[in-house]
Amino acid sequence: MVPRPRYAGRVLFPRPESVRLIRGPRADAGRLPAHVADRRVLAGSQVLKHEPGAATVWKVGMPSGPPLVLKAVAVRRALQRLGARVPLLSRCVGGRGLRQWNGAMRLLRCGINTPRPRLLFRAAADGGELLECLVYDFAEGRTLLEVLRDWTDARGQPPRPQHALARRIGRLVGAHSAASIENRDLKPSNVLIAPDGEPMVLDPVGIRRHGGPPLRMLATLYIVALG
């Protein structure tokens, strides 16, 4: 049984008829947004995250194939004005959705596991806001933050599973360094532990390239401790 959406405050629903493709195959530009942005579909979809008047994330079931995630985020007014003045820039200057798309594609090219983005489009909301909507693969699992909390609550567990997970997290951080990538938002709440125990990077909006051994050393030294 899918949990019914529960919202606190205003929800910004994208309007499918106003979709404008930013990234992704043009073959999906009409069919995919028409389904994932359909209010009847969203009404029965699980809400993963909701920030009133700013952003909502849904897990959307598909007619065929695995579910996808739709993240709808309000674009800042300054970016809207810039895109209106220079339309050509609207495809390369964007908000959080475009940064997540670019970060995810860079990680995947380097062999680092993260949910694959499928489509990025902009659409108007009922109140006139401009939304940046990212569609990407849904991944099963629990965040590293949730796993660490469980281990803290259940003391006396054997250390072997913890050591195995620590090695996997170390390999994940090392893969960033080997690819000359700095992830400025790598923290336990943004690392998903899949059912097979392998870690996956979530919400890769803070991906940047760095160069040279000193910067590589600094980028490898820490992972943010708080979720």
Sine and cosine of phi, psi and omega as CSV:
sin_phi,cos_phi,sin_psi,cos_psi,sin_omega,cos_omega
0.00,0.00,0.85,-0.52,-0.01,-1.00
-0.98,0.22,0.79,-0.62,0.04,-1.00
-0.86,0.51,0.70,-0.72,0.04,-1.00
-0.95,0.32,0.60,-0.80,0.01,-1.00
-0.88,0.48,0.67,-0.74,0.09,-1.00
-0.81,-0.59,0.86,-0.51,-0.08,-1.00
-0.90,-0.44,0.61,-0.79,0.14,-0.99
-0.88,-0.47,0.97,-0.25,-0.05,-1.00
0.99,-0.17,-0.11,-0.99,-0.13,-0.99
-0.97,0.25,0.68,-0.73,0.04,-1.00
-0.95,-0.32,0.72,-0.70,0.03,-1.00
-0.99,-0.13,0.98,-0.20,0.02,-1.00
-1.00,0.00,0.77,-0.64,0.08,-1.00
-0.95,0.32,0.54,-0.84,0.05,-1.00
-0.99,-0.15,0.91,-0.42,-0.09,-1.00
-0.84,0.54,-0.51,0.86,-0.07,-1.00
-0.96,0.29,-0.20,0.98,-0.03,-1.00
-0.96,-0.28,0.27,0.96,-0.10,-0.99
-0.92,0.39,0.69,-0.72,0.13,-0.99
-0.75,-0.66,0.87,-0.49,-0.10,-1.00
-0.94,0.33,0.70,-0.72,0.08,-1.00
-0.93,-0.37,-0.74,0.67,0.02,-1.00
-0.64,-0.77,0.52,-0.85,0.07,-1.00
0.89,-0.46,0.21,-0.98,-0.02,-1.00
-0.92,0.39,0.71,-0.70,-0.01,-1.00
-0.91,0.41,-0.38,0.92,0.03,-1.00
-0.89,0.45,-0.45,0.89,-0.01,-1.00
-1.00,-0.09,-0.03,1.00,-0.15,-0.99
-0.90,0.43,-0.45,0.89,0.01,-1.00
-0.98,-0.18,-0.73,0.68,-0.11,-0.99
-0.93,0.37,-0.76,0.65,-0.11,-0.99
-0.92,0.38,-0.76,0.65,0.04,-1.00
-0.88,0.47,-0.56,0.83,-0.01,-1.00
-0.88,0.48,-0.50,0.87,0.01,-1.00
-1.00,0.06,-0.80,0.61,-0.13,-0.99
-0.94,0.34,-0.39,0.92,0.00,-1.00
-0.99,-0.16,0.08,1.00,0.03,-1.00
-0.94,0.33,0.82,-0.57,-0.05,-1.00
-0.89,0.47,-0.54,0.84,0.02,-1.00
-0.91,0.41,-0.59,0.81,0.05,-1.00
-0.94,0.33,-0.71,0.70,-0.02,-1.00
-0.91,0.41,-0.48,0.88,0.00,-1.00
-0.89,0.45,-0.46,0.89,0.03,-1.00
-0.96,-0.27,0.19,0.98,-0.04,-1.00
-1.00,-0.09,0.45,-0.89,0.02,-1.00
-0.98,0.22,0.74,-0.67,0.06,-1.00
-1.00,0.03,0.88,-0.48,-0.01,-1.00
-1.00,0.02,-0.52,0.86,-0.03,-1.00
-0.33,-0.94,0.59,-0.81,0.02,-1.00
-0.55,-0.84,0.82,-0.58,0.12,-0.99
-0.87,-0.50,0.94,-0.34,-0.13,-0.99
-0.78,0.62,0.79,-0.61,0.06,-1.00
0.94,0.33,0.10,0.99,-0.07,-1.00
-0.78,-0.62,-0.77,0.64,-0.09,-1.00
-0.35,-0.94,0.54,-0.84,0.12,-0.99
-0.61,-0.79,0.63,-0.78,0.01,-1.00
-0.84,-0.54,0.81,-0.59,-0.01,-1.00
-0.88,-0.47,0.53,-0.85,0.25,-0.97
-0.99,-0.11,0.91,-0.40,-0.16,-0.99
-0.94,-0.33,0.84,-0.54,0.10,-1.00
-0.96,0.29,0.59,-0.80,-0.03,-1.00
-0.95,-0.30,0.48,-0.88,0.03,-1.00
-0.85,0.53,-0.58,0.81,0.07,-1.00
-0.61,-0.80,0.68,-0.74,-0.02,-1.00
0.99,-0.10,0.07,-1.00,-0.05,-1.00
-0.94,0.34,0.30,-0.95,0.01,-1.00
-0.93,0.37,0.35,-0.94,0.06,-1.00
-0.85,-0.52,0.21,-0.98,0.05,-1.00
-0.93,-0.36,0.73,-0.69,0.13,-0.99
-0.92,-0.39,0.87,-0.50,0.06,-1.00
-0.92,-0.40,0.90,-0.43,0.00,-1.00
-0.94,-0.35,0.88,-0.47,-0.07,-1.00
-0.81,-0.58,0.71,-0.70,0.03,-1.00
-0.93,0.36,0.75,-0.66,0.02,-1.00
-0.99,0.16,0.66,-0.75,-0.01,-1.00
-0.89,0.45,0.54,-0.84,-0.05,-1.00
-0.85,0.52,-0.60,0.80,-0.03,-1.00
-0.89,0.46,-0.65,0.76,0.02,-1.00
-0.93,0.36,-0.57,0.82,0.06,-1.00
-0.88,0.47,-0.69,0.72,-0.01,-1.00
-0.91,0.42,-0.64,0.77,0.01,-1.00
-0.90,0.43,-0.68,0.73,0.01,-1.00
-0.91,0.41,-0.54,0.84,0.01,-1.00
-0.94,0.33,-0.58,0.82,-0.02,-1.00
-0.98,0.20,-0.62,0.78,-0.02,-1.00
-0.81,-0.59,1.00,0.10,-0.09,-1.00
-0.83,0.56,-0.52,0.85,-0.03,-1.00
-0.90,0.44,-0.49,0.87,-0.01,-1.00
-0.97,0.26,-0.28,0.96,-0.09,-1.00
-0.91,0.41,-0.32,0.95,0.01,-1.00
-1.00,0.04,-0.31,0.95,-0.04,-1.00
-0.88,-0.48,-0.24,0.97,0.06,-1.00
-0.93,-0.37,0.90,-0.44,-0.07,-1.00
-0.53,-0.85,-0.16,-0.99,-0.03,-1.00
-0.99,-0.16,-0.57,-0.82,-0.10,-0.99
-0.90,0.43,-0.60,0.80,-0.02,-1.00
-0.88,0.47,-0.69,0.72,0.01,-1.00
-0.92,0.39,-0.62,0.78,0.04,-1.00
-0.91,0.41,-0.62,0.78,0.03,-1.00
-0.92,0.39,-0.65,0.76,0.05,-1.00
-0.86,0.52,-0.79,0.62,-0.04,-1.00
-0.89,0.46,-0.66,0.75,0.01,-1.00
-0.91,0.42,-0.68,0.73,0.00,-1.00
-0.90,0.43,-0.68,0.73,0.00,-1.00
-0.91,0.42,-0.59,0.81,0.04,-1.00
-0.92,0.39,-0.68,0.74,0.03,-1.00
-0.88,0.47,-0.70,0.71,-0.03,-1.00
-0.90,0.44,-0.62,0.79,0.05,-1.00
-0.89,0.45,-0.48,0.88,0.00,-1.00
-1.00,-0.03,0.09,1.00,0.03,-1.00
0.98,0.18,0.32,0.95,0.02,-1.00
-0.99,-0.13,0.77,-0.64,-0.14,-0.99
-0.96,0.27,0.79,-0.61,0.07,-1.00
-0.36,-0.93,0.47,-0.88,0.03,-1.00
-0.84,0.54,0.74,-0.67,-0.06,-1.00
-0.98,0.21,0.80,-0.59,0.08,-1.00
-0.95,0.30,0.59,-0.81,-0.03,-1.00
-0.94,-0.35,-0.60,0.80,-0.08,-1.00
-0.36,-0.93,0.62,-0.79,0.11,-0.99
-0.78,-0.62,0.83,-0.55,0.00,-1.00
-0.61,-0.79,0.29,-0.96,0.09,-1.00
-0.92,-0.40,0.57,-0.82,-0.02,-1.00
-0.49,-0.87,0.43,-0.90,0.04,-1.00
-1.00,0.10,0.52,-0.85,0.14,-0.99
-0.99,-0.14,0.19,-0.98,-0.05,-1.00
-0.87,0.49,-0.54,0.84,-0.03,-1.00
-1.00,0.09,0.09,1.00,0.01,-1.00
1.00,-0.09,-0.11,0.99,0.03,-1.00
-0.92,0.39,0.48,-0.88,0.10,-0.99
-0.99,-0.12,0.80,-0.60,-0.02,-1.00
-0.95,-0.32,0.64,-0.77,0.17,-0.99
-0.97,-0.23,0.89,-0.47,-0.15,-0.99
-0.90,-0.43,0.86,-0.50,0.00,-1.00
-0.94,-0.34,0.77,-0.64,0.06,-1.00
-0.93,-0.37,0.81,-0.59,-0.01,-1.00
-0.55,-0.84,0.20,-0.98,-0.06,-1.00
-0.90,0.43,0.62,-0.79,0.12,-0.99
-1.00,0.08,0.69,-0.73,-0.01,-1.00
-0.86,-0.50,0.75,-0.66,0.05,-1.00
-0.98,0.20,0.49,-0.87,0.08,-1.00
0.61,-0.79,-0.14,-0.99,0.02,-1.00
-0.78,-0.62,0.51,-0.86,0.00,-1.00
-0.95,0.32,0.40,-0.92,0.06,-1.00
-0.87,0.50,-0.56,0.83,0.02,-1.00
-0.88,0.47,-0.68,0.73,0.02,-1.00
-0.91,0.42,-0.65,0.76,0.01,-1.00
-0.90,0.44,-0.69,0.73,0.00,-1.00
-0.91,0.42,-0.61,0.80,0.04,-1.00
-0.90,0.44,-0.66,0.75,0.02,-1.00
-0.89,0.46,-0.66,0.75,0.00,-1.00
-0.91,0.40,-0.58,0.82,0.02,-1.00
-0.92,0.39,-0.64,0.77,-0.02,-1.00
-0.95,0.30,-0.58,0.82,-0.04,-1.00
-0.98,-0.21,0.99,0.14,-0.02,-1.00
-0.97,0.24,0.40,-0.91,0.03,-1.00
1.00,0.02,0.14,0.99,0.05,-1.00
-0.95,0.32,0.46,-0.89,0.06,-1.00
-0.89,0.45,0.64,-0.77,-0.11,-0.99
-0.97,0.25,-0.25,0.97,-0.12,-0.99
-0.85,0.52,-0.73,0.68,0.03,-1.00
-0.88,0.48,-0.57,0.82,0.01,-1.00
-0.92,0.39,-0.65,0.76,0.02,-1.00
-0.90,0.43,-0.64,0.77,0.00,-1.00
-0.90,0.44,-0.68,0.73,0.02,-1.00
-0.92,0.39,-0.62,0.78,0.03,-1.00
-0.88,0.48,-0.63,0.78,0.04,-1.00
-0.90,0.43,-0.65,0.76,0.00,-1.00
-0.91,0.41,-0.65,0.76,0.04,-1.00
-0.91,0.42,-0.62,0.78,0.05,-1.00
-0.88,0.48,-0.65,0.76,0.04,-1.00
-0.92,0.40,-0.57,0.82,0.03,-1.00
-0.90,0.43,-0.73,0.69,0.02,-1.00
-0.91,0.42,-0.63,0.78,0.02,-1.00
-0.91,0.43,-0.56,0.83,0.03,-1.00
-0.91,0.41,-0.59,0.81,0.10,-1.00
-0.87,0.49,-0.72,0.69,-0.04,-1.00
-0.91,0.42,-0.69,0.73,-0.02,-1.00
-0.89,0.45,-0.49,0.87,0.00,-1.00
-1.00,-0.04,0.15,0.99,-0.03,-1.00
0.83,0.55,0.68,0.73,0.00,-1.00
-0.90,-0.44,0.73,-0.68,0.15,-0.99
-0.95,-0.32,0.81,-0.59,0.05,-1.00
-0.96,-0.29,0.97,-0.22,-0.10,-0.99
-0.97,0.23,-0.06,1.00,0.00,-1.00
-0.81,-0.59,0.51,0.86,0.02,-1.00
-0.99,0.12,0.95,-0.32,-0.06,-1.00
-0.52,-0.85,0.27,-0.96,-0.09,-1.00
-0.82,0.57,-0.56,0.83,0.01,-1.00
-0.97,0.25,-0.20,0.98,0.03,-1.00
-0.95,-0.31,0.29,0.96,0.10,-0.99
-0.86,-0.51,0.87,-0.49,0.01,-1.00
-0.99,-0.13,0.74,-0.67,0.07,-1.00
-0.99,-0.15,0.93,-0.37,-0.04,-1.00
-0.94,0.33,0.27,-0.96,0.02,-1.00
-0.82,0.57,-0.47,0.88,0.02,-1.00
-1.00,0.08,0.04,1.00,0.06,-1.00
1.00,-0.04,-0.08,1.00,-0.02,-1.00
-0.99,0.12,0.67,-0.74,0.01,-1.00
-0.99,0.15,0.48,-0.88,0.01,-1.00
-0.68,-0.74,0.66,-0.75,-0.01,-1.00
-0.99,0.15,0.77,-0.64,0.08,-1.00
-0.96,-0.29,0.45,-0.89,0.14,-0.99
0.77,0.64,0.85,0.53,-0.09,-1.00
-0.99,0.17,0.87,0.48,-0.01,-1.00
-1.00,0.08,-0.28,0.96,-0.08,-1.00
-0.98,-0.20,0.44,0.90,-0.04,-1.00
-0.98,0.18,0.80,-0.59,0.06,-1.00
-0.67,-0.75,0.48,-0.88,0.11,-0.99
-1.00,0.02,0.57,-0.82,0.09,-1.00
-0.74,-0.68,0.35,-0.94,-0.04,-1.00
-0.76,-0.66,0.49,-0.87,0.09,-1.00
1.00,0.03,0.55,-0.84,-0.01,-1.00
-0.84,0.54,-0.67,0.75,-0.02,-1.00
-0.87,0.49,-0.71,0.70,0.00,-1.00
-0.93,0.36,-0.57,0.82,0.04,-1.00
-0.90,0.44,-0.64,0.77,0.01,-1.00
-0.90,0.43,-0.71,0.71,-0.01,-1.00
-0.91,0.42,-0.62,0.79,-0.02,-1.00
-0.94,0.35,-0.40,0.92,-0.04,-1.00
-1.00,0.00,-0.30,0.95,-0.18,-0.98
-0.93,0.36,-0.49,0.87,-0.16,-0.99
-0.68,-0.74,0.46,-0.89,0.25,-0.97
-0.81,-0.59,0.76,-0.65,-0.09,-1.00
-0.84,0.55,0.76,-0.65,-0.15,-0.99
-0.99,0.14,-0.36,0.93,-0.08,-1.00
-0.97,-0.22,0.55,-0.83,0.02,-1.00
-0.99,0.14,0.00,0.00,0.00,0.00
